[in-house]
């Protein structure tokens, strides 16, 4: 670990708080509710479910969990070499020289990076809904960009 010139200790990782909390709570609640509902069904009701209905339920549940896990794994990690952004299942790595600016206007869902090639990259790890925590993360990231 090494401190940067602006007091941000590297490596530094940011993760969204609200999405991770909600995803964990609602995911666990869904698992409990589905298991409790299945257990509470009488045998006559369970017999009415054919194989396709059971498979469809499991696939839909698995899909929901996959989307939820993708949202929960969002993060941004700053190192001396650059910034790694994980949005869902996509990982992008940037050298510091590639990042022109970081911005998160009032009401924006998450921070956005402006890149030297004229494109942008969303950083879902720093979400506006996290309030002051997001503002501090945005300021930290801006100080690392320069």
Secondary structure, DSSP 8 states (H G I E B T S, - for coil): -EE-TTS-EESEEE--HHHHHHHHHHHHHHHHHHHHHHHHS-HHHHHT--HHHHHHHHHHHHHHHHHHHHHHT-EEEE-SSEEEEEETTEEEEEEGGGEEEEE--TT-SEEEEEETTS-EEEEEEEEGGGTHHHHHHHHHHHHHH-
